[in-house]
Amino acid sequence: MASDRRDTYFFVAGIALMKTLFIVAFLGLIIYNLGAGLYYMLVDKGTTKRTVNALTRRIALSVLLILLVIAGIATGIIEPHGLSA
């Protein structure tokens, strides 16, 4: 009986960790594309569209992350918490 509770706890903790790592990975990709856009802007000096492409990918990833968080809240996968008064 005790091992069942412990297994359930580790399963729930593992799911929470996976959700956190997924969001952090998304944020890492967003920051990487922001940095790539800055680099291309400084190196290319407006001669190519690499800056625009990098910033477009960053915006698309940001919108996708927001939509995934909204979907996660709507389905109950992510449980928001309020600010304590």
SEMI-286907 format. One record per atom (N, C-alpha, C): residue in one letter; chain; atom name; y, x, z. Coordinates in nm, 3 decimals. Last residue first. Example, Ala and Ser with C-alpha at 12.3 -4.5 7.8 and 13.67 -1.06 7.14 Angstrom:
% SEMI-286907
+------+-------+------+---------+---------+---------+
! resn ! chain ! name !   north !    east !      up !
+------+-------+------+---------+---------+---------+
!    S !     A !    N !  -0.225 !   1.285 !   0.708 !
!    S !     A !   CA !  -0.106 !   1.367 !   0.714 !
!    S !     A !    C !   0.003 !   1.290 !   0.787 !
!    A !     A !    N !  -0.569 !   1.319 !   0.780 !
!    A !     A !   CA !  -0.450 !   1.230 !   0.780 !
!    A !     A !    C !  -0.330 !   1.320 !   0.780 !
+------+-------+------+---------+---------+---------+
***
This chain:
% SEMI-286907
+------+-------+------+---------+---------+---------+
! resn ! chain ! name !   north !    east !      up !
+------+-------+------+---------+---------+---------+
!    A !     A !    N !   3.663 !  -0.323 !  -0.089 !
!    A !     A !   CA !   3.799 !  -0.342 !  -0.038 !
!    A !     A !    C !   3.815 !  -0.276 !   0.097 !
!    S !     A !    N !   3.496 !  -0.160 !  -0.351 !
!    S !     A !   CA !   3.493 !  -0.212 !  -0.214 !
!    S !     A !    C !   3.634 !  -0.217 !  -0.159 !
!    L !     A !    N !   3.467 !  -0.269 !  -0.679 !
!    L !     A !   CA !   3.533 !  -0.177 !  -0.588 !
!    L !     A !    C !   3.532 !  -0.238 !  -0.450 !
!    G !     A !    N !   3.136 !  -0.360 !  -0.792 !
!    G !     A !   CA !   3.280 !  -0.379 !  -0.774 !
!    G !     A !    C !   3.337 !  -0.273 !  -0.682 !
!    H !     A !    N !   2.905 !  -0.244 !  -1.030 !
!    H !     A !   CA !   2.940 !  -0.266 !  -0.891 !
!    H !     A !    C !   3.091 !  -0.276 !  -0.883 !
!    P !     A !    N !   2.667 !  -0.347 !  -1.277 !
!    P !     A !   CA !   2.798 !  -0.298 !  -1.237 !
!    P !     A !    C !   2.821 !  -0.323 !  -1.089 !
!    E !     A !    N !   2.363 !  -0.247 !  -1.379 !
!    E !     A !   CA !   2.423 !  -0.337 !  -1.281 !
!    E !     A !    C !   2.558 !  -0.280 !  -1.237 !
!    I !     A !    N !   2.191 !  -0.250 !  -1.678 !
!    I !     A !   CA !   2.293 !  -0.181 !  -1.600 !
!    I !     A !    C !   2.355 !  -0.283 !  -1.506 !
!    I !     A !    N !   2.018 !  -0.449 !  -1.752 !
!    I !     A !   CA !   1.967 !  -0.313 !  -1.742 !
!    I !     A !    C !   2.061 !  -0.228 !  -1.659 !
!    G !     A !    N !   2.120 !  -0.699 !  -1.802 !
!    G !     A !   CA !   2.079 !  -0.667 !  -1.664 !
!    G !     A !    C !   2.021 !  -0.529 !  -1.647 !
!    T !     A !    N !   2.230 !  -0.769 !  -2.038 !
!    T !     A !   CA !   2.086 !  -0.788 !  -2.024 !
!    T !     A !    C !   2.035 !  -0.755 !  -1.884 !
!    A !     A !    N !   2.500 !  -0.705 !  -1.997 !
!    A !     A !   CA !   2.463 !  -0.843 !  -2.032 !
!    A !     A !    C !   2.314 !  -0.869 !  -2.012 !
!    I !     A !    N !   2.487 !  -0.431 !  -1.951 !
!    I !     A !   CA !   2.533 !  -0.519 !  -1.844 !
!    I !     A !    C !   2.489 !  -0.663 !  -1.871 !
!    G !     A !    N !   2.397 !  -0.348 !  -2.204 !
!    G !     A !   CA !   2.319 !  -0.319 !  -2.084 !
!    G !     A !    C !   2.359 !  -0.406 !  -1.967 !
!    A !     A !    N !   2.609 !  -0.430 !  -2.366 !
!    A !     A !   CA !   2.477 !  -0.491 !  -2.384 !
!    A !     A !    C !   2.389 !  -0.466 !  -2.262 !
!    I !     A !    N !   2.806 !  -0.257 !  -2.263 !
!    I !     A !   CA !   2.825 !  -0.403 !  -2.255 !
!    I !     A !    C !   2.691 !  -0.474 !  -2.270 !
!    V !     A !    N !   2.690 !  -0.012 !  -2.333 !
!    V !     A !   CA !   2.714 !  -0.043 !  -2.192 !
!    V !     A !    C !   2.733 !  -0.193 !  -2.173 !
!    L !     A !    N !   2.690 !  -0.038 !  -2.613 !
!    L !     A !   CA !   2.563 !  -0.024 !  -2.541 !
!    L !     A !    C !   2.579 !  -0.054 !  -2.392 !
!    L !     A !    N !   2.966 !  -0.047 !  -2.663 !
!    L !     A !   CA !   2.883 !  -0.163 !  -2.696 !
!    L !     A !    C !   2.748 !  -0.157 !  -2.624 !
!    I !     A !    N !   3.036 !   0.211 !  -2.577 !
!    I !     A !   CA !   3.095 !   0.094 !  -2.511 !
!    I !     A !    C !   3.010 !  -0.029 !  -2.538 !
!    L !     A !    N !   2.889 !   0.363 !  -2.764 !
!    L !     A !   CA !   2.862 !   0.375 !  -2.621 !
!    L !     A !    C !   2.917 !   0.255 !  -2.544 !
!    L !     A !    N !   3.014 !   0.283 !  -3.003 !
!    L !     A !   CA !   2.872 !   0.255 !  -2.982 !
!    L !     A !    C !   2.836 !   0.263 !  -2.834 !
!    V !     A !    N !   3.271 !   0.387 !  -2.962 !
!    V !     A !   CA !   3.253 !   0.242 !  -2.977 !
!    V !     A !    C !   3.108 !   0.204 !  -2.952 !
!    S !     A !    N !   3.205 !   0.661 !  -2.954 !
!    S !     A !   CA !   3.270 !   0.597 !  -2.840 !
!    S !     A !    C !   3.252 !   0.445 !  -2.844 !
!    L !     A !    N !   3.098 !   0.703 !  -3.209 !
!    L !     A !   CA !   3.013 !   0.722 !  -3.090 !
!    L !     A !    C !   3.073 !   0.654 !  -2.968 !
!    A !     A !    N !   3.329 !   0.650 !  -3.363 !
!    A !     A !   CA !   3.209 !   0.568 !  -3.380 !
!    A !     A !    C !   3.116 !   0.581 !  -3.259 !
!    I !     A !    N !   3.497 !   0.857 !  -3.273 !
!    I !     A !   CA !   3.535 !   0.717 !  -3.250 !
!    I !     A !    C !   3.414 !   0.626 !  -3.263 !
!    R !     A !    N !   3.349 !   1.078 !  -3.364 !
!    R !     A !   CA !   3.380 !   1.062 !  -3.222 !
!    R !     A !    C !   3.416 !   0.917 !  -3.190 !
!    R !     A !    N !   3.346 !   1.038 !  -3.641 !
!    R !     A !   CA !   3.219 !   1.034 !  -3.566 !
!    R !     A !    C !   3.245 !   1.014 !  -3.417 !
!    T !     A !    N !   3.620 !   1.075 !  -3.682 !
!    T !     A !   CA !   3.559 !   0.945 !  -3.714 !
!    T !     A !    C !   3.425 !   0.931 !  -3.641 !
!    L !     A !    N !   3.647 !   1.343 !  -3.617 !
!    L !     A !   CA !   3.713 !   1.243 !  -3.532 !
!    L !     A !    C !   3.660 !   1.102 !  -3.559 !
!    A !     A !    N !   3.495 !   1.455 !  -3.824 !
!    A !     A !   CA !   3.458 !   1.479 !  -3.685 !
!    A !     A !    C !   3.520 !   1.374 !  -3.593 !
!    N !     A !    N !   3.639 !   1.366 !  -4.051 !
!    N !     A !   CA !   3.499 !   1.328 !  -4.033 !
!    N !     A !    C !   3.456 !   1.345 !  -3.888 !
!    V !     A !    N !   3.887 !   1.490 !  -4.013 !
!    V !     A !   CA !   3.880 !   1.345 !  -4.017 !
!    V !     A !    C !   3.736 !   1.298 !  -3.993 !
!    T !     A !    N !   3.805 !   1.759 !  -4.033 !
!    T !     A !   CA !   3.870 !   1.708 !  -3.912 !
!    T !     A !    C !   3.858 !   1.557 !  -3.904 !
!    R !     A !    N !   3.705 !   1.777 !  -4.294 !
!    R !     A !   CA !   3.614 !   1.795 !  -4.181 !
!    R !     A !    C !   3.674 !   1.744 !  -4.051 !
!    K !     A !    N !   3.839 !   1.763 !  -4.529 !
!    K !     A !   CA !   3.833 !   1.640 !  -4.451 !
!    K !     A !    C !   3.742 !   1.654 !  -4.330 !
!    T !     A !    N !   4.061 !   2.048 !  -4.590 !
!    T !     A !   CA !   3.936 !   1.972 !  -4.604 !
!    T !     A !    C !   3.943 !   1.847 !  -4.518 !
!    T !     A !    N !   4.313 !   2.150 !  -4.538 !
!    T !     A !   CA !   4.261 !   2.161 !  -4.675 !
!    T !     A !    C !   4.131 !   2.084 !  -4.697 !
!    G !     A !    N !   4.429 !   2.160 !  -4.287 !
!    G !     A !   CA !   4.451 !   2.042 !  -4.369 !
!    G !     A !    C !   4.394 !   2.050 !  -4.510 !
!    K !     A !    N !   4.341 !   2.401 !  -4.169 !
!    K !     A !   CA !   4.484 !   2.378 !  -4.195 !
!    K !     A !    C !   4.508 !   2.267 !  -4.296 !
!    D !     A !    N !   4.095 !   2.491 !  -4.083 !
!    D !     A !   CA !   4.110 !   2.446 !  -4.222 !
!    D !     A !    C !   4.255 !   2.425 !  -4.264 !
!    V !     A !    N !   4.136 !   2.566 !  -3.810 !
!    V !     A !   CA !   4.082 !   2.660 !  -3.908 !
!    V !     A !    C !   4.114 !   2.618 !  -4.051 !
!    L !     A !    N !   4.242 !   2.346 !  -3.670 !
!    L !     A !   CA !   4.307 !   2.476 !  -3.661 !
!    L !     A !    C !   4.263 !   2.571 !  -3.771 !
!    M !     A !    N !   4.069 !   2.140 !  -3.742 !
!    M !     A !   CA !   4.212 !   2.123 !  -3.764 !
!    M !     A !    C !   4.283 !   2.258 !  -3.762 !
!    Y !     A !    N !   3.826 !   2.236 !  -3.654 !
!    Y !     A !   CA !   3.848 !   2.220 !  -3.797 !
!    Y !     A !    C !   3.996 !   2.205 !  -3.830 !
!    Y !     A !    N !   3.877 !   2.228 !  -3.374 !
!    Y !     A !   CA !   3.846 !   2.353 !  -3.442 !
!    Y !     A !    C !   3.874 !   2.344 !  -3.591 !
!    L !     A !    N !   3.912 !   1.951 !  -3.335 !
!    L !     A !   CA !   4.020 !   2.045 !  -3.303 !
!    L !     A !    C !   3.998 !   2.178 !  -3.376 !
!    G !     A !    N !   3.660 !   1.858 !  -3.414 !
!    G !     A !   CA !   3.780 !   1.813 !  -3.484 !
!    G !     A !    C !   3.897 !   1.907 !  -3.460 !
!    A !     A !    N !   3.502 !   1.980 !  -3.221 !
!    A !     A !   CA !   3.484 !   2.016 !  -3.362 !
!    A !     A !    C !   3.606 !   1.974 !  -3.444 !
!    G !     A !    N !   3.591 !   1.845 !  -2.992 !
!    G !     A !   CA !   3.615 !   1.988 !  -3.006 !
!    G !     A !    C !   3.600 !   2.035 !  -3.150 !
!    L !     A !    N !   3.495 !   1.591 !  -3.058 !
!    L !     A !   CA !   3.638 !   1.610 !  -3.034 !
!    L !     A !    C !   3.673 !   1.758 !  -3.049 !
!    N !     A !    N !   3.223 !   1.641 !  -3.069 !
!    N !     A !   CA !   3.293 !   1.602 !  -3.192 !
!    N !     A !    C !   3.444 !   1.614 !  -3.176 !
!    Y !     A !    N !   3.179 !   1.704 !  -2.795 !
!    Y !     A !   CA !   3.151 !   1.802 !  -2.899 !
!    Y !     A !    C !   3.226 !   1.769 !  -3.028 !
!    I !     A !    N !   3.244 !   1.461 !  -2.675 !
!    I !     A !   CA !   3.328 !   1.578 !  -2.648 !
!    I !     A !    C !   3.305 !   1.686 !  -2.754 !
!    I !     A !    N !   3.031 !   1.307 !  -2.778 !
!    I !     A !   CA !   3.170 !   1.267 !  -2.803 !
!    I !     A !    C !   3.262 !   1.386 !  -2.784 !
!    L !     A !    N !   2.810 !   1.440 !  -2.674 !
!    L !     A !   CA !   2.828 !   1.432 !  -2.819 !
!    L !     A !    C !   2.973 !   1.396 !  -2.855 !
!    G !     A !    N !   2.857 !   1.390 !  -2.401 !
!    G !     A !   CA !   2.854 !   1.527 !  -2.452 !
!    G !     A !    C !   2.874 !   1.531 !  -2.602 !
!    L !     A !    N !   2.829 !   1.114 !  -2.391 !
!    L !     A !   CA !   2.960 !   1.172 !  -2.363 !
!    L !     A !    C !   2.967 !   1.317 !  -2.412 !
!    F !     A !    N !   2.553 !   1.103 !  -2.447 !
!    F !     A !   CA !   2.649 !   1.040 !  -2.538 !
!    F !     A !    C !   2.788 !   1.100 !  -2.517 !
!    A !     A !    N !   2.459 !   1.232 !  -2.218 !
!    A !     A !   CA !   2.433 !   1.290 !  -2.350 !
!    A !     A !    C !   2.530 !   1.232 !  -2.453 !
!    V !     A !    N !   2.538 !   1.048 !  -2.022 !
!    V !     A !   CA !   2.596 !   1.183 !  -2.020 !
!    V !     A !    C !   2.574 !   1.252 !  -2.155 !
!    I !     A !    N !   2.374 !   0.832 !  -2.093 !
!    I !     A !   CA !   2.520 !   0.818 !  -2.100 !
!    I !     A !    C !   2.586 !   0.955 !  -2.102 !
!    F !     A !    N !   2.122 !   0.948 !  -2.049 !
!    F !     A !   CA !   2.155 !   0.892 !  -2.180 !
!    F !     A !    C !   2.307 !   0.882 !  -2.196 !
!    L !     A !    N !   2.132 !   1.010 !  -1.777 !
!    L !     A !   CA !   2.123 !   1.118 !  -1.874 !
!    L !     A !    C !   2.158 !   1.070 !  -2.015 !
!    T !     A !    N !   2.139 !   0.747 !  -1.672 !
!    T !     A !   CA !   2.249 !   0.840 !  -1.649 !
!    T !     A !    C !   2.249 !   0.953 !  -1.751 !
!    K !     A !    N !   1.891 !   0.649 !  -1.755 !
!    K !     A !   CA !   2.014 !   0.582 !  -1.797 !
!    K !     A !    C !   2.133 !   0.675 !  -1.783 !
!    M !     A !    N !   1.722 !   0.830 !  -1.622 !
!    M !     A !   CA !   1.722 !   0.826 !  -1.768 !
!    M !     A !    C !   1.848 !   0.757 !  -1.821 !
!    L !     A !    N !   1.775 !   0.763 !  -1.355 !
!    L !     A !   CA !   1.807 !   0.897 !  -1.403 !
!    L !     A !    C !   1.813 !   0.899 !  -1.556 !
!    A !     A !    N !   1.673 !   0.505 !  -1.348 !
!    A !     A !   CA !   1.815 !   0.526 !  -1.321 !
!    A !     A !    C !   1.859 !   0.663 !  -1.373 !
!    I !     A !    N !   1.402 !   0.562 !  -1.397 !
!    I !     A !   CA !   1.477 !   0.479 !  -1.492 !
!    I !     A !    C !   1.627 !   0.500 !  -1.473 !
!    G !     A !    N !   1.344 !   0.708 !  -1.165 !
!    G !     A !   CA !   1.332 !   0.771 !  -1.297 !
!    G !     A !    C !   1.408 !   0.694 !  -1.403 !
!    A !     A !    N !   1.375 !   0.516 !  -0.969 !
!    A !     A !   CA !   1.463 !   0.632 !  -0.968 !
!    A !     A !    C !   1.460 !   0.703 !  -1.103 !
!    V !     A !    N !   1.164 !   0.346 !  -1.041 !
!    V !     A !   CA !   1.302 !   0.296 !  -1.046 !
!    V !     A !    C !   1.401 !   0.412 !  -1.049 !
!    F !     A !    N !   0.949 !   0.523 !  -0.996 !
!    F !     A !   CA !   0.969 !   0.462 !  -1.127 !
!    F !     A !    C !   1.113 !   0.414 !  -1.142 !
!    F !     A !    N !   0.975 !   0.582 !  -0.726 !
!    F !     A !   CA !   0.993 !   0.690 !  -0.823 !
!    F !     A !    C !   1.013 !   0.635 !  -0.963 !
!    Y !     A !    N !   0.925 !   0.323 !  -0.622 !
!    Y !     A !   CA !   1.052 !   0.390 !  -0.596 !
!    Y !     A !    C !   1.077 !   0.499 !  -0.699 !
!    T !     A !    N !   0.663 !   0.279 !  -0.706 !
!    T !     A !   CA !   0.769 !   0.191 !  -0.754 !
!    T !     A !    C !   0.905 !   0.257 !  -0.736 !
!    D !     A !    N !   0.535 !   0.477 !  -0.556 !
!    D !     A !   CA !   0.530 !   0.482 !  -0.702 !
!    D !     A !    C !   0.640 !   0.396 !  -0.762 !
!    R !     A !    N !   0.587 !   0.380 !  -0.299 !
!    R !     A !   CA !   0.639 !   0.510 !  -0.337 !
!    R !     A !    C !   0.640 !   0.524 !  -0.489 !
!    R !     A !    N !   0.447 !   0.142 !  -0.302 !
!    R !     A !   CA !   0.592 !   0.139 !  -0.282 !
!    R !     A !    C !   0.654 !   0.270 !  -0.327 !
!    D !     A !    N !   0.189 !   0.244 !  -0.338 !
!    D !     A !   CA !   0.244 !   0.153 !  -0.437 !
!    D !     A !    C !   0.396 !   0.147 !  -0.425 !
!    S !     A !    N !   0.149 !   0.393 !  -0.107 !
!    S !     A !   CA !   0.161 !   0.466 !  -0.233 !
!    S !     A !    C !   0.216 !   0.376 !  -0.343 !
!    A !     A !    N !   0.125 !   0.192 !   0.080 !
!    A !     A !   CA !   0.242 !   0.280 !   0.087 !
!    A !     A !    C !   0.260 !   0.356 !  -0.044 !
!    M !     A !    N !  -0.119 !   0.081 !   0.000 !
!    M !     A !   CA !   0.000 !   0.000 !   0.000 !
!    M !     A !    C !   0.126 !   0.086 !   0.000 !
+------+-------+------+---------+---------+---------+
***
